[in-house]
Amino acid sequence: MNTAIRSDIILIKLKEMTESVYLVKKHMPDSEAEFCDLGLLKDGIYKRIEYAIENF
């Protein structure tokens, strides 16, 4: 694989990981109790964390 293409793929993955972490930070509540009450939003936070880890 061409190194330029490989670099582009790495940059795209880094951008996606950064966006995922940003979204998690933006929607993370201040307390554990609030987090437990989030319902579907909690699942979205979990999935974004999972996605960021998988892209690493």
mmCIF file of the N, C-alpha and C atoms, coordinates in Angstrom:
data_MODEL
# 
_entry.id   MODEL 
# 
loop_
_atom_site.group_PDB 
_atom_site.id 
_atom_site.type_symbol 
_atom_site.label_atom_id 
_atom_site.label_alt_id 
_atom_site.label_comp_id 
_atom_site.label_asym_id 
_atom_site.label_entity_id 
_atom_site.label_seq_id 
_atom_site.pdbx_PDB_ins_code 
_atom_site.Cartn_x 
_atom_site.Cartn_y 
_atom_site.Cartn_z 
_atom_site.occupancy 
_atom_site.B_iso_or_equiv 
_atom_site.pdbx_formal_charge 
_atom_site.auth_seq_id 
_atom_site.auth_comp_id 
_atom_site.auth_asym_id 
_atom_site.auth_atom_id 
_atom_site.pdbx_PDB_model_num 
ATOM 1   N N  . MET A 1 1  ? 0.854   -1.184 0.000  1.00 0.00 ? 1  MET A N  1 
ATOM 2   C CA . MET A 1 1  ? 0.000   0.000  0.000  1.00 0.00 ? 1  MET A CA 1 
ATOM 3   C C  . MET A 1 1  ? 0.890   1.234  0.000  1.00 0.00 ? 1  MET A C  1 
ATOM 4   N N  . ASN A 1 2  ? 0.521   2.192  -0.763 1.00 0.00 ? 2  ASN A N  1 
ATOM 5   C CA . ASN A 1 2  ? 1.245   3.453  -0.871 1.00 0.00 ? 2  ASN A CA 1 
ATOM 6   C C  . ASN A 1 2  ? 1.274   4.152  0.489  1.00 0.00 ? 2  ASN A C  1 
ATOM 7   N N  . THR A 1 3  ? 2.440   4.699  0.863  1.00 0.00 ? 3  THR A N  1 
ATOM 8   C CA . THR A 1 3  ? 2.553   5.351  2.177  1.00 0.00 ? 3  THR A CA 1 
ATOM 9   C C  . THR A 1 3  ? 1.685   6.595  2.283  1.00 0.00 ? 3  THR A C  1 
ATOM 10  N N  . ALA A 1 4  ? 1.461   7.299  1.167  1.00 0.00 ? 4  ALA A N  1 
ATOM 11  C CA . ALA A 1 4  ? 0.592   8.478  1.189  1.00 0.00 ? 4  ALA A CA 1 
ATOM 12  C C  . ALA A 1 4  ? -0.848  8.070  1.485  1.00 0.00 ? 4  ALA A C  1 
ATOM 13  N N  . ILE A 1 5  ? -1.287  6.996  0.870  1.00 0.00 ? 5  ILE A N  1 
ATOM 14  C CA . ILE A 1 5  ? -2.636  6.498  1.117  1.00 0.00 ? 5  ILE A CA 1 
ATOM 15  C C  . ILE A 1 5  ? -2.753  6.025  2.562  1.00 0.00 ? 5  ILE A C  1 
ATOM 16  N N  . ARG A 1 6  ? -1.737  5.333  3.041  1.00 0.00 ? 6  ARG A N  1 
ATOM 17  C CA . ARG A 1 6  ? -1.728  4.838  4.411  1.00 0.00 ? 6  ARG A CA 1 
ATOM 18  C C  . ARG A 1 6  ? -1.801  6.003  5.406  1.00 0.00 ? 6  ARG A C  1 
ATOM 19  N N  . SER A 1 7  ? -1.058  7.065  5.134  1.00 0.00 ? 7  SER A N  1 
ATOM 20  C CA . SER A 1 7  ? -1.092  8.246  5.993  1.00 0.00 ? 7  SER A CA 1 
ATOM 21  C C  . SER A 1 7  ? -2.482  8.870  6.009  1.00 0.00 ? 7  SER A C  1 
ATOM 22  N N  . ASP A 1 8  ? -3.130  8.917  4.851  1.00 0.00 ? 8  ASP A N  1 
ATOM 23  C CA . ASP A 1 8  ? -4.494  9.454  4.766  1.00 0.00 ? 8  ASP A CA 1 
ATOM 24  C C  . ASP A 1 8  ? -5.466  8.627  5.613  1.00 0.00 ? 8  ASP A C  1 
ATOM 25  N N  . ILE A 1 9  ? -5.337  7.323  5.549  1.00 0.00 ? 9  ILE A N  1 
ATOM 26  C CA . ILE A 1 9  ? -6.200  6.439  6.335  1.00 0.00 ? 9  ILE A CA 1 
ATOM 27  C C  . ILE A 1 9  ? -5.988  6.672  7.826  1.00 0.00 ? 9  ILE A C  1 
ATOM 28  N N  . ILE A 1 10 ? -4.741  6.802  8.234  1.00 0.00 ? 10 ILE A N  1 
ATOM 29  C CA . ILE A 1 10 ? -4.423  7.053  9.645  1.00 0.00 ? 10 ILE A CA 1 
ATOM 30  C C  . ILE A 1 10 ? -5.010  8.387  10.093 1.00 0.00 ? 10 ILE A C  1 
ATOM 31  N N  . LEU A 1 11 ? -4.872  9.418  9.265  1.00 0.00 ? 11 LEU A N  1 
ATOM 32  C CA . LEU A 1 11 ? -5.425  10.728 9.614  1.00 0.00 ? 11 LEU A CA 1 
ATOM 33  C C  . LEU A 1 11 ? -6.947  10.690 9.734  1.00 0.00 ? 11 LEU A C  1 
ATOM 34  N N  . ILE A 1 12 ? -7.600  9.958  8.854  1.00 0.00 ? 12 ILE A N  1 
ATOM 35  C CA . ILE A 1 12 ? -9.056  9.825  8.910  1.00 0.00 ? 12 ILE A CA 1 
ATOM 36  C C  . ILE A 1 12 ? -9.466  9.115  10.201 1.00 0.00 ? 12 ILE A C  1 
ATOM 37  N N  . LYS A 1 13 ? -8.756  8.049  10.538 1.00 0.00 ? 13 LYS A N  1 
ATOM 38  C CA . LYS A 1 13 ? -9.071  7.318  11.769 1.00 0.00 ? 13 LYS A CA 1 
ATOM 39  C C  . LYS A 1 13 ? -8.844  8.185  13.001 1.00 0.00 ? 13 LYS A C  1 
ATOM 40  N N  . LEU A 1 14 ? -7.780  8.965  13.004 1.00 0.00 ? 14 LEU A N  1 
ATOM 41  C CA . LEU A 1 14 ? -7.518  9.862  14.131 1.00 0.00 ? 14 LEU A CA 1 
ATOM 42  C C  . LEU A 1 14 ? -8.624  10.908 14.268 1.00 0.00 ? 14 LEU A C  1 
ATOM 43  N N  . LYS A 1 15 ? -9.079  11.433 13.144 1.00 0.00 ? 15 LYS A N  1 
ATOM 44  C CA . LYS A 1 15 ? -10.166 12.414 13.171 1.00 0.00 ? 15 LYS A CA 1 
ATOM 45  C C  . LYS A 1 15 ? -11.440 11.789 13.724 1.00 0.00 ? 15 LYS A C  1 
ATOM 46  N N  . GLU A 1 16 ? -11.766 10.582 13.275 1.00 0.00 ? 16 GLU A N  1 
ATOM 47  C CA . GLU A 1 16 ? -12.964 9.897  13.755 1.00 0.00 ? 16 GLU A CA 1 
ATOM 48  C C  . GLU A 1 16 ? -12.865 9.597  15.249 1.00 0.00 ? 16 GLU A C  1 
ATOM 49  N N  . MET A 1 17 ? -11.692 9.182  15.713 1.00 0.00 ? 17 MET A N  1 
ATOM 50  C CA . MET A 1 17 ? -11.497 8.915  17.135 1.00 0.00 ? 17 MET A CA 1 
ATOM 51  C C  . MET A 1 17 ? -11.654 10.193 17.951 1.00 0.00 ? 17 MET A C  1 
ATOM 52  N N  . THR A 1 18 ? -11.073 11.278 17.467 1.00 0.00 ? 18 THR A N  1 
ATOM 53  C CA . THR A 1 18 ? -11.161 12.563 18.157 1.00 0.00 ? 18 THR A CA 1 
ATOM 54  C C  . THR A 1 18 ? -12.613 13.024 18.247 1.00 0.00 ? 18 THR A C  1 
ATOM 55  N N  . GLU A 1 19 ? -13.348 12.888 17.166 1.00 0.00 ? 19 GLU A N  1 
ATOM 56  C CA . GLU A 1 19 ? -14.767 13.268 17.163 1.00 0.00 ? 19 GLU A CA 1 
ATOM 57  C C  . GLU A 1 19 ? -15.563 12.428 18.157 1.00 0.00 ? 19 GLU A C  1 
ATOM 58  N N  . SER A 1 20 ? -15.274 11.142 18.220 1.00 0.00 ? 20 SER A N  1 
ATOM 59  C CA . SER A 1 20 ? -15.978 10.262 19.152 1.00 0.00 ? 20 SER A CA 1 
ATOM 60  C C  . SER A 1 20 ? -15.711 10.664 20.594 1.00 0.00 ? 20 SER A C  1 
ATOM 61  N N  . VAL A 1 21 ? -14.452 10.925 20.913 1.00 0.00 ? 21 VAL A N  1 
ATOM 62  C CA . VAL A 1 21 ? -14.102 11.331 22.280 1.00 0.00 ? 21 VAL A CA 1 
ATOM 63  C C  . VAL A 1 21 ? -14.745 12.669 22.609 1.00 0.00 ? 21 VAL A C  1 
ATOM 64  N N  . TYR A 1 22 ? -14.760 13.585 21.662 1.00 0.00 ? 22 TYR A N  1 
ATOM 65  C CA . TYR A 1 22 ? -15.399 14.890 21.876 1.00 0.00 ? 22 TYR A CA 1 
ATOM 66  C C  . TYR A 1 22 ? -16.888 14.719 22.192 1.00 0.00 ? 22 TYR A C  1 
ATOM 67  N N  . LEU A 1 23 ? -17.575 13.891 21.420 1.00 0.00 ? 23 LEU A N  1 
ATOM 68  C CA . LEU A 1 23 ? -19.000 13.677 21.644 1.00 0.00 ? 23 LEU A CA 1 
ATOM 69  C C  . LEU A 1 23 ? -19.270 13.045 23.008 1.00 0.00 ? 23 LEU A C  1 
ATOM 70  N N  . VAL A 1 24 ? -18.415 12.119 23.414 1.00 0.00 ? 24 VAL A N  1 
ATOM 71  C CA . VAL A 1 24 ? -18.582 11.500 24.727 1.00 0.00 ? 24 VAL A CA 1 
ATOM 72  C C  . VAL A 1 24 ? -18.403 12.548 25.813 1.00 0.00 ? 24 VAL A C  1 
ATOM 73  N N  . LYS A 1 25 ? -17.352 13.348 25.711 1.00 0.00 ? 25 LYS A N  1 
ATOM 74  C CA . LYS A 1 25 ? -17.116 14.397 26.705 1.00 0.00 ? 25 LYS A CA 1 
ATOM 75  C C  . LYS A 1 25 ? -18.286 15.379 26.767 1.00 0.00 ? 25 LYS A C  1 
ATOM 76  N N  . LYS A 1 26 ? -18.803 15.739 25.612 1.00 0.00 ? 26 LYS A N  1 
ATOM 77  C CA . LYS A 1 26 ? -19.891 16.712 25.525 1.00 0.00 ? 26 LYS A CA 1 
ATOM 78  C C  . LYS A 1 26 ? -21.163 16.215 26.218 1.00 0.00 ? 26 LYS A C  1 
ATOM 79  N N  . HIS A 1 27 ? -21.427 14.916 26.150 1.00 0.00 ? 27 HIS A N  1 
ATOM 80  C CA . HIS A 1 27 ? -22.669 14.372 26.687 1.00 0.00 ? 27 HIS A CA 1 
ATOM 81  C C  . HIS A 1 27 ? -22.505 13.637 28.020 1.00 0.00 ? 27 HIS A C  1 
ATOM 82  N N  . MET A 1 28 ? -21.295 13.598 28.537 1.00 0.00 ? 28 MET A N  1 
ATOM 83  C CA . MET A 1 28 ? -21.069 12.904 29.801 1.00 0.00 ? 28 MET A CA 1 
ATOM 84  C C  . MET A 1 28 ? -21.576 13.754 30.963 1.00 0.00 ? 28 MET A C  1 
ATOM 85  N N  . PRO A 1 29 ? -22.461 13.196 31.788 1.00 0.00 ? 29 PRO A N  1 
ATOM 86  C CA . PRO A 1 29 ? -22.973 13.954 32.924 1.00 0.00 ? 29 PRO A CA 1 
ATOM 87  C C  . PRO A 1 29 ? -21.922 14.084 34.029 1.00 0.00 ? 29 PRO A C  1 
ATOM 88  N N  . ASP A 1 30 ? -22.250 14.904 35.020 1.00 0.00 ? 30 ASP A N  1 
ATOM 89  C CA . ASP A 1 30 ? -21.316 15.176 36.105 1.00 0.00 ? 30 ASP A CA 1 
ATOM 90  C C  . ASP A 1 30 ? -21.229 14.062 37.139 1.00 0.00 ? 30 ASP A C  1 
ATOM 91  N N  . SER A 1 31 ? -22.264 13.247 37.242 1.00 0.00 ? 31 SER A N  1 
ATOM 92  C CA . SER A 1 31 ? -22.247 12.225 38.291 1.00 0.00 ? 31 SER A CA 1 
ATOM 93  C C  . SER A 1 31 ? -22.602 10.847 37.731 1.00 0.00 ? 31 SER A C  1 
ATOM 94  N N  . GLU A 1 32 ? -22.238 9.837  38.495 1.00 0.00 ? 32 GLU A N  1 
ATOM 95  C CA . GLU A 1 32 ? -22.565 8.463  38.114 1.00 0.00 ? 32 GLU A CA 1 
ATOM 96  C C  . GLU A 1 32 ? -24.078 8.243  38.118 1.00 0.00 ? 32 GLU A C  1 
ATOM 97  N N  . ALA A 1 33 ? -24.754 8.839  39.076 1.00 0.00 ? 33 ALA A N  1 
ATOM 98  C CA . ALA A 1 33 ? -26.214 8.692  39.160 1.00 0.00 ? 33 ALA A CA 1 
ATOM 99  C C  . ALA A 1 33 ? -26.889 9.253  37.910 1.00 0.00 ? 33 ALA A C  1 
ATOM 100 N N  . GLU A 1 34 ? -26.443 10.415 37.461 1.00 0.00 ? 34 GLU A N  1 
ATOM 101 C CA . GLU A 1 34 ? -26.997 11.009 36.230 1.00 0.00 ? 34 GLU A CA 1 
ATOM 102 C C  . GLU A 1 34 ? -26.711 10.108 35.031 1.00 0.00 ? 34 GLU A C  1 
ATOM 103 N N  . PHE A 1 35 ? -25.511 9.532  34.997 1.00 0.00 ? 35 PHE A N  1 
ATOM 104 C CA . PHE A 1 35 ? -25.142 8.645  33.905 1.00 0.00 ? 35 PHE A CA 1 
ATOM 105 C C  . PHE A 1 35 ? -26.073 7.435  33.859 1.00 0.00 ? 35 PHE A C  1 
ATOM 106 N N  . CYS A 1 36 ? -26.361 6.878  35.016 1.00 0.00 ? 36 CYS A N  1 
ATOM 107 C CA . CYS A 1 36 ? -27.233 5.700  35.089 1.00 0.00 ? 36 CYS A CA 1 
ATOM 108 C C  . CYS A 1 36 ? -28.649 6.003  34.601 1.00 0.00 ? 36 CYS A C  1 
ATOM 109 N N  . ASP A 1 37 ? -29.068 7.250  34.690 1.00 0.00 ? 37 ASP A N  1 
ATOM 110 C CA . ASP A 1 37 ? -30.417 7.648  34.280 1.00 0.00 ? 37 ASP A CA 1 
ATOM 111 C C  . ASP A 1 37 ? -30.520 8.096  32.820 1.00 0.00 ? 37 ASP A C  1 
ATOM 112 N N  . LEU A 1 38 ? -29.453 7.973  32.059 1.00 0.00 ? 38 LEU A N  1 
ATOM 113 C CA . LEU A 1 38 ? -29.449 8.501  30.689 1.00 0.00 ? 38 LEU A CA 1 
ATOM 114 C C  . LEU A 1 38 ? -30.239 7.674  29.682 1.00 0.00 ? 38 LEU A C  1 
ATOM 115 N N  . GLY A 1 39 ? -30.492 6.428  29.955 1.00 0.00 ? 39 GLY A N  1 
ATOM 116 C CA . GLY A 1 39 ? -31.233 5.596  29.012 1.00 0.00 ? 39 GLY A CA 1 
ATOM 117 C C  . GLY A 1 39 ? -30.464 5.368  27.725 1.00 0.00 ? 39 GLY A C  1 
ATOM 118 N N  . LEU A 1 40 ? -31.103 5.663  26.584 1.00 0.00 ? 40 LEU A N  1 
ATOM 119 C CA . LEU A 1 40 ? -30.483 5.416  25.282 1.00 0.00 ? 40 LEU A CA 1 
ATOM 120 C C  . LEU A 1 40 ? -29.231 6.255  25.052 1.00 0.00 ? 40 LEU A C  1 
ATOM 121 N N  . LEU A 1 41 ? -29.180 7.436  25.621 1.00 0.00 ? 41 LEU A N  1 
ATOM 122 C CA . LEU A 1 41 ? -27.989 8.268  25.469 1.00 0.00 ? 41 LEU A CA 1 
ATOM 123 C C  . LEU A 1 41 ? -26.772 7.560  26.053 1.00 0.00 ? 41 LEU A C  1 
ATOM 124 N N  . LYS A 1 42 ? -26.979 6.822  27.141 1.00 0.00 ? 42 LYS A N  1 
ATOM 125 C CA . LYS A 1 42 ? -25.900 6.043  27.751 1.00 0.00 ? 42 LYS A CA 1 
ATOM 126 C C  . LYS A 1 42 ? -25.365 5.008  26.758 1.00 0.00 ? 42 LYS A C  1 
ATOM 127 N N  . ASP A 1 43 ? -26.276 4.364  26.022 1.00 0.00 ? 43 ASP A N  1 
ATOM 128 C CA . ASP A 1 43 ? -25.870 3.388  25.012 1.00 0.00 ? 43 ASP A CA 1 
ATOM 129 C C  . ASP A 1 43 ? -25.061 4.054  23.895 1.00 0.00 ? 43 ASP A C  1 
ATOM 130 N N  . GLY A 1 44 ? -25.458 5.258  23.523 1.00 0.00 ? 44 GLY A N  1 
ATOM 131 C CA . GLY A 1 44 ? -24.722 5.996  22.496 1.00 0.00 ? 44 GLY A CA 1 
ATOM 132 C C  . GLY A 1 44 ? -23.312 6.344  22.954 1.00 0.00 ? 44 GLY A C  1 
ATOM 133 N N  . ILE A 1 45 ? -23.183 6.729  24.216 1.00 0.00 ? 45 ILE A N  1 
ATOM 134 C CA . ILE A 1 45 ? -21.864 7.041  24.772 1.00 0.00 ? 45 ILE A CA 1 
ATOM 135 C C  . ILE A 1 45 ? -21.000 5.786  24.755 1.00 0.00 ? 45 ILE A C  1 
ATOM 136 N N  . TYR A 1 46 ? -21.566 4.666  25.176 1.00 0.00 ? 46 TYR A N  1 
ATOM 137 C CA . TYR A 1 46 ? -20.842 3.398  25.167 1.00 0.00 ? 46 TYR A CA 1 
ATOM 138 C C  . TYR A 1 46 ? -20.375 3.048  23.753 1.00 0.00 ? 46 TYR A C  1 
ATOM 139 N N  . LYS A 1 47 ? -21.255 3.183  22.776 1.00 0.00 ? 47 LYS A N  1 
ATOM 140 C CA . LYS A 1 47 ? -20.907 2.838  21.396 1.00 0.00 ? 47 LYS A CA 1 
ATOM 141 C C  . LYS A 1 47 ? -19.808 3.745  20.842 1.00 0.00 ? 47 LYS A C  1 
ATOM 142 N N  . ARG A 1 48 ? -19.845 5.033  21.178 1.00 0.00 ? 48 ARG A N  1 
ATOM 143 C CA . ARG A 1 48 ? -18.810 5.952  20.716 1.00 0.00 ? 48 ARG A CA 1 
ATOM 144 C C  . ARG A 1 48 ? -17.453 5.584  21.317 1.00 0.00 ? 48 ARG A C  1 
ATOM 145 N N  . ILE A 1 49 ? -17.450 5.202  22.586 1.00 0.00 ? 49 ILE A N  1 
ATOM 146 C CA . ILE A 1 49 ? -16.196 4.766  23.223 1.00 0.00 ? 49 ILE A CA 1 
ATOM 147 C C  . ILE A 1 49 ? -15.692 3.498  22.551 1.00 0.00 ? 49 ILE A C  1 
ATOM 148 N N  . GLU A 1 50 ? -16.597 2.558  22.319 1.00 0.00 ? 50 GLU A N  1 
ATOM 149 C CA . GLU A 1 50 ? -16.233 1.313  21.655 1.00 0.00 ? 50 GLU A CA 1 
ATOM 150 C C  . GLU A 1 50 ? -15.664 1.586  20.260 1.00 0.00 ? 50 GLU A C  1 
ATOM 151 N N  . TYR A 1 51 ? -16.289 2.472  19.519 1.00 0.00 ? 51 TYR A N  1 
ATOM 152 C CA . TYR A 1 51 ? -15.839 2.824  18.167 1.00 0.00 ? 51 TYR A CA 1 
ATOM 153 C C  . TYR A 1 51 ? -14.437 3.446  18.190 1.00 0.00 ? 51 TYR A C  1 
ATOM 154 N N  . ALA A 1 52 ? -14.215 4.338  19.147 1.00 0.00 ? 52 ALA A N  1 
ATOM 155 C CA . ALA A 1 52 ? -12.903 4.979  19.245 1.00 0.00 ? 52 ALA A CA 1 
ATOM 156 C C  . ALA A 1 52 ? -11.823 3.954  19.550 1.00 0.00 ? 52 ALA A C  1 
ATOM 157 N N  . ILE A 1 53 ? -12.119 3.017  20.437 1.00 0.00 ? 53 ILE A N  1 
ATOM 158 C CA . ILE A 1 53 ? -11.141 1.987  20.790 1.00 0.00 ? 53 ILE A CA 1 
ATOM 159 C C  . ILE A 1 53 ? -10.874 1.065  19.606 1.00 0.00 ? 53 ILE A C  1 
ATOM 160 N N  . GLU A 1 54 ? -11.919 0.678  18.879 1.00 0.00 ? 54 GLU A N  1 
ATOM 161 C CA . GLU A 1 54 ? -11.746 -0.200 17.734 1.00 0.00 ? 54 GLU A CA 1 
ATOM 162 C C  . GLU A 1 54 ? -10.912 0.456  16.633 1.00 0.00 ? 54 GLU A C  1 
ATOM 163 N N  . ASN A 1 55 ? -10.986 1.763  16.504 1.00 0.00 ? 55 ASN A N  1 
ATOM 164 C CA . ASN A 1 55 ? -10.213 2.458  15.475 1.00 0.00 ? 55 ASN A CA 1 
ATOM 165 C C  . ASN A 1 55 ? -8.762  2.638  15.856 1.00 0.00 ? 55 ASN A C  1 
ATOM 166 N N  . PHE A 1 56 ? -8.438  2.387  17.097 1.00 0.00 ? 56 PHE A N  1 
ATOM 167 C CA . PHE A 1 56 ? -7.070  2.573  17.569 1.00 0.00 ? 56 PHE A CA 1 
ATOM 168 C C  . PHE A 1 56 ? -6.201  1.499  17.068 1.00 0.00 ? 56 PHE A C  1 
# 
